[in-house]
Amino acid sequence: MQLGFAFLEAGNLRIKHVTNMLMKVVLDGLLAALGWWALGFAFAFGERVNHRNGFIGTTYFFTTEMPENNDLPELRWFFYWTLCTASTTIVSGGVAGRAKIQTYLGFTLLMSMWVFALPCHWLWSGDGWLSANNPDSALSKGAIDFAGGCVVHLLGGISGLVGAVVIGPQENRFTGQWDGAGEKGKINVYRSMWTAFGTFLLWFGWYGFNLGSLFRISSQAGYLAGKIGLNTTLAGAGGSVLPLLVNRYLYKSWDLNVLLNGILAGFVSVTSCCVFINSWAAFLTGVIGGATYYGISHFLLRLKVDDPLNAAGIHAACGSWSMISCGFFARQDLVVLIHGPSFSEHYGAFLGGNGKLLGLNCLAVVTVASWSFLWSLLYFGLTKWFGVLRISAEEERYGLDVIHHMHMTTMQRNVFRGGSVVTSSYSISSIQ
């Protein structure tokens, strides 16, 4: 998934910032691993036999005291670290090309140790107050987020949106002044091959995330894995339909970027419910998700919110819809198969359920979105106030790659030749 994110961001970001972005994506995984190892996993899944805590885990710090049993805690640490890394990298897209690398990486640590860990505990641990895995939950059966539509995508998407709003748009993003990388209302600089390749990598990785969330190998798991693969694929196909056709009607163009984003929107939309729904519901979920992404994307452009990778439309909005779709379309027999016979009344309202699953999933959406909004606003607001959030105008104009990584494109060399631009660390003329 990280490789997919890297190519996707490279295809949508100004070329002069790509090396800096790649460094962020690599460090995302490394720092998230350290934060998840030190505190995050403990807060998410740490539990004591005689002391249940629905809000936060209280043991397994630095992976100590983990039981040697069939729960395979090390495997769970590894799998949920990958989800944690994906959630943090979503934020990178919202502040791409504008955030100082050290400030962004500070948020990566905060996400992995705290912001991601707590919702993970609430919805997925055996003790969480919102968890369907907690038999003693005060809410009876709890919300169902099978593979992270809420905990991963909604959480990361809201953080990315808050970051994008607080940090402000890229230089000349909405002014109409051409600077070699943009035009009014739209920066049309994505490299088609990189963007498409990144989408295919994410497509492949989504099967690992959704199927891996089963955590079991058996003949029964084979049946469920097949259903997950089918539904994930159909949702991606459904997500591409309306954005592509509507964009063709409005702008007389077959836009590859819109097509690829629609596919990703479909995948996000089915993440929470991929094992519980019929194939027709998966396709419908994808179609609605694609329309949701496209509408939110254009709405934010009208508000002049610069969200280069559509973190809000694809991840926040479609992650929310994923939970709602589960509340509408989850089949009774499949919910019982995954969670047990006590969940016989806990299924989709559209299929005859009592609406409790839909209500609890909506509660989870509001809770996780509010949690993400609070900490993101606090972090990005404070770093902006202290003047350490956004790169300088010089860095943005000439590119983070040339100023911080000594990488210069042919076009930049032609621009700088014959003159000297002095940066805070060295003169650019010295590397011509």
Sequence and secondary structure as in RCSB ss.txt:
>XXXX:A:sequence
MQLGFAFLEAGNLRIKHVTNMLMKVVLDGLLAALGWWALGFAFAFGERVNHRNGFIGTTYFFTTEMPENNDLPEL
RWFFYWTLCTASTTIVSGGVAGRAKIQTYLGFTLLMSMWVFALPCHWLWSGDGWLSANNPDSALSKGAIDFAGGC
VVHLLGGISGLVGAVVIGPQENRFTGQWDGAGEKGKINVYRSMWTAFGTFLLWFGWYGFNLGSLFRISSQAGYLA
GKIGLNTTLAGAGGSVLPLLVNRYLYKSWDLNVLLNGILAGFVSVTSCCVFINSWAAFLTGVIGGATYYGISHFL
LRLKVDDPLNAAGIHAACGSWSMISCGFFARQDLVVLIHGPSFSEHYGAFLGGNGKLLGLNCLAVVTVASWSFLW
SLLYFGLTKWFGVLRISAEEERYGLDVIHHMHMTTMQRNVFRGGSVVTSSYSISSIQ
>XXXX:A:secstr
 HHHHHHHHHHHS GGGHHHHHHHHHHHHHHHHHHIIIIIHHHHH  BTTB  SS   S GGG S   STT HHH
HHHHHHHHHHHHHHHHHHHTTTTB HHHHHHHHHHIIIIITHHHHHHHHSSS TTBTT TT TTTT B  SSSII
IIIIHHHHHHHHHHHHH   TTTTT    SS BTTB     HHHHHHHHHHHHHHHHHHHHHTT   SHHHHHHH
HHHHHHHHHHHHHHHHHHHHHHHHHHS   HHHHHHHHHHHHHHHTTTTTTS HHHHHHHHHHHHHHHHHHHHHH
HHTT   TT IIIIIIIHHHHHHHHHHHH  HHHHHHHH GGGTT S GGGT  SHHHHHHHHHHHHHHHHHHHH
HHHHHHHHHHTT SB  HHHHHH HHHHHS    HHHHHHHTTS  B SS BGGGG 
